[in-house]
Amino acid sequence: MNLAGFAGLETARKRFGDRTGAILETVSLRGKAAGKIDGAENWLFTADALQQATASIVAKHRAERLRGRTIHDVTCSIGTEVAHHVGRAIGSDLDEVRLRMAQNNVPNVLFARADALRPCSRDAVVLVDPGRRTGGKRVFDPEALEPPLSAVREVYRGRDIAIKSAPGIDYDSLEWDGEVEIVSLDGGVREACLWSAGLATAGRRATVLTSSGGVLTVTDAEPDDIPEREPGEWIINPDGAIVRAGLVRHYAARHGLWQLDPRIAYLTGDRVPPGVRGFRIVSRTSFNEKVLRQDLQRLGCGALEILVRGVDVDPDALRKRLKLRGGAAFSLVITRIGRDATVFICEAGSASP
């Protein structure tokens, strides 16, 4: 329903009475959901549920991995995961309001009120999305999730299970015997998914998704042998999913690249992988603000993108101190090579064909 044509709030109140607030909130949330949730114009949301909801593109990717299997989403909320599953799906949750919304949003799925830690299905692949916020803040302790990760693992021991989680958790400490998949969408790391051994096809996986339908996958099953060489013509900043998954060397080996430093995620080479943004090196110096300011003034730099890894530098504060004047645009890559803070002045980053 579009309320834009109403003369004002009073007109809406006369027509809808005490339902006006709920209607206005629904219209507002549907607008915010556009671009994140397919078919959002017909969905019901709460603000918290929308914020926590899986983007449709990410949910579709997970559904494709489970194509043909029966799934039970035991923390289904408003139904964003089961909406895209290809096969039989069941959804359950303790929140009655969200269950009612899910029934509206995905009417062809069976929903039931149930505790995620009290199994009420058999044989189905279990999907779990534990709550990851407390008091409005993100939670990174697996035992502070709701429900806690250890409880989920114990209750569903022996079942095929996929657990959605925060990408910032220390997965090396979990002793997870399946697959850890880190997923990004349009350059932003969105989530991790823990796949149990029966569903795993690798130990670590990075999945890079784009709104245009692009999918890039890197796994630890690929070779990671790369040379140690001086910087090439280009610097490449790998997608965050690749970095978080610890697959920088695997990605580099696939594309004939190498690292600027073995401990830093920046890659370099003489060509840029297709569709990836690269930075062509103009000059390289030790990090000295006075010298850097002079070099940028000589180049007529007026717009500067600053990328930093391994060096304690605030890009915004540095940009102000450099007092840029001019009409040219450049990119600055500041990183540590060995023990030295090093700066690369590059042509403004651009994507390869």
N, C-alpha and C positions, 0 to 999 in steps of 0.2 A: 504494500500500500504506500502511495506517495503522498506525503503531507505538505509538499512544497506549495501546492495551490491554495492552501487554507490562508485566510486573512491573518490569522495569528493563533496564539495558544488558546485564547478564549473561545474562538470558533471551534477548535478541536475539542475543548472541554464540553461545550454545549452538545456536540454530536456524540462524544464517547463517554462522557461522565467520568466515573472513577477509574475507568480503564485507560484513560488518556496517557498517564505516565508510562504504563506498560507498553502501549502501542508506540509511543515516541521512542522509548528505549529500544524496542525491537527494530524499528526503522533505522535508528542510529547504528545499532550493532550489525545489521545486515549490510549497511554501507561500509563499515569497517572490515567486514568479512570478505567483501568483494576482492577478488584477486588471490585470496587465501583459500577459501572454501568454494568448491564448485557448487553451483545452484544455491548460493547463499541467499538469494532473494526470496526463497521459500522456506528457509530454515528458522528455527527458534534458538536463541542463545541466551546465556548469561554473560556478563562481562568477563568473569573469571574463566568460564568454560571456553570462551572464544580465545582468550589469551593463551590458554593451555592446549588448545586444539592443534592436532597435527595438520599441517598444510596438505591440501589434497594431492599435490604432486608427490610429496614424500609418502603419503599413505598409499598412493597408487603403486609406487615403487615397491613398498613392502608387500602389498597385495599380489604383485606379479611374482614375487619370490614364493608365495604360498598358493599360487594358482592351483585350483582343483582340490585343495585340502579343506576339511572342515575346520573352522577356527572358532574359538571362544574368547572374545575380548572381555576379560573379567573386571576391567575398569573402563567401561565403554563411554562414560560421560554422555555427550550429546550425539555420539555415533559417527565421528569422523573417520575412524579406522574401518569399521564394518561397511561403511557406505561404498567402499571401492573394492571390496573383496569379490573375487571371481570364484564362486563356490558357495557352499552352505556356511552361514555365519550365525553366531549367537552372541548377544551382548548382555552384560549384567553390571550392576552398580548398586551402591547403597543409597545414592542420592535420588530420591523419588522425583524431584523436579527435573533433574537432568534426564532421567529415564523417560519421563513424559515427553520431553523435548526430542529425545532420540527416536521415540515412536513416531513422532510427527516427521522428523527429518529423514528417517530410513524405514518406511512403513512395511517393507518386505522382509524385515529381519525380526526374529524372535528375541524379545527383551524380557529380563526378569530381575527382580530385586534380590541381590545376593552379595555376601561378603567375599571379597577376592581371596581371602585366606581360608575359605570353606568351600572346597571344590564341589561343583554341582554338575559337572559334565565329564564324559569319558571319551577317550580317543582323540578328541579335537586338539589341534594346536592351540596352546594358550598364549594370548597376547596380554601383556601387563604394561600399564603406563603409570608407575607410582607418582604420587604428588611430589613435586620438587620445589615447592615454595613454602616457607614458614614466615608469617608476619610480613608478607610481601617481598621477602628476600629469597634468592635462589639457595638451594641446599646442595652441597657437594659431598656430604658424608653419606655413603650408601645406607648406613643404619638410621639416618635421620629422614629417609624417604618414607612415604606413606602409601602402601605398607613397606617396612624395611626390606632391603634386598635379601638379607639372610633368611627372613621368614618366607619370602616368595620362593627362594631356592629350595627350602626344606619342604614346603607344602606340595610343590610340583616336581619333586625329585623323580626322575624316570620319565617325565612327560616331555614331549617336544614343546619348547617354550621360546618366545621372543619377548625380551624385556626392553622397553624404551627407556632411555636414561639420558642424563645430562652429559654432554661431551667433555666437561671439565673434570669428571671423576677420574681418580688414579686407577686405571684398569689393570695395571701391572700388579697391583696389590690384591686384586680380587681372586686370583687363582681360578679364573674362568676357563673351563675346559672346552668351550665351543669357539664361536667367532665373535669378535668385536668389530662392528661396522660403524664408521663415522660418516655421517651424511651432511652434505652442504647443499644449499639452494641459492642460486644466483650470487655466489661468492660468500655467503654467510653460513657458518657452521650451525646447523639446526639441532642435531641430536646424535646420540649413539644408540645402537641397538645391539643387545646381547642375544646372540642366537645359540641355542643349546647344541650339543654335539650332533644330534640327529638332523639338525637343519643347517649345520655349518658346511661351507665349502672352502673355507680358508681359516687362518688364525686371526688375521687382521685384514680389514677391507676398508678402502676409502671410496665413497660413492659421491660423485659430483653431479648434481642435477641443475638444470636451467629451466626457466619458465617456458622457453621456446621448445622444450622437449629433448634437449641434449642430455646424454648420460655418459659419464666417464667412470670407469671402475679400475682401481689398482688394488692388488692383493699381495700378501707376503709370499705367495707361491711363485711370484715372478723373480727373475734374477736381480741382484742389487750390486753387481760389480761395476764400478765406475772409476775412471782414472783420477789421479791427482795432478792437476795442471794449473797453470796461470789462468787468470780470467780470460774468457773468450770475448766475442764481440758484444754479446748480450747478457743481461741479467734477467732471470725469471723468478718471480715470487710464487711458489706453488700454492694451490688452493688450500685453504685452512683444513679441509677434511684430510688431505694428504699429509699435512704436517702433524695434525693431532693423532692420526693413525700410525705415525712413525714409518711412513712409506716414501719418504723423500728420495732415498737412494733408488728404490724400485722404480719410481716415476722417472728419475733421471736416466737410469739405465735404458728404459724403454725408448727415450727420445735422444740418446746420445749426448746427454748433458753431464755436468759434474758440479761439485759443490765449491763455493768460494772458500769455505772452511768446513772441515768435517763435523764441527759441532753446531753449525748454523744452517738454517733451512734454505737460504738463498742458493739458487742454482745459476750456472752460467754455461754458455756454449756459443757456437757460431751460427745457430739458427734457433728460431722460436717454434715450439710445437703449434700445430694448426689450431686457430681459435683462441690462443693464449696471449695474454698481454705481456709484452717484453719491453725492456729498457736498454736502448743502445748506448754503450758507454762512450762518453766524450772525453772524460779525463778521470784520473785516479790520484788521490793525495792522502796523506795522513790527516786525521781530523783536527783541524786548527781553524777556529771560527774567523780569525782575522784574514787568513789566506783564502778561506772559502768565500768570504764576503767580497774580496777583491776579484776572485775568479768569476763570480756570478755577475758582478758589476761589469766586468770586461765583456761578458757574453750578452749583456743587456737583458738579464733575467728579471722579469716582473711578476711571474707566477711560478710557484715552486711547490711540487708535491714531494713530501718527505716520507721515506720508508725507513724504519729503524728495527734492527734486531741485534741483540747482544751488546748494546751500548746504552747507557743510561742518559737518554736525550728526550726532552719533551719537544715534539715536532712543532707545535704551535708557538711555544716560547722561542725556539730557535729561529723560526721564520720571522718573527718580529725583530729579533736582534740583528738579522742579516740586512734589514733595511733595503728591501728589494725595490729597484726602479728600472723600468724598461718595458718592452713590449713582447719579449720572448718568454716561452714556457719551457721549463725543464723539470726533470725528476731527480731527486737526490736519494741515493741509497747509502745509508750509514750502517756499518756492520763491523764486527770484529774478525780480523784475519790473524790467526796466531794470537799474539798478545797485543796487537796494535789495533786501535780504532781507526777504521779506514772509511773514506768517503768517495763515492763514485758520483760524478755529475753525469747525468744521462739525458738524452733527448726525451721529451715528454713521452711517457709510456703509451704504447699503441698495441692493438690486438693484431695478430697475424691473420692472414686469410684462412 
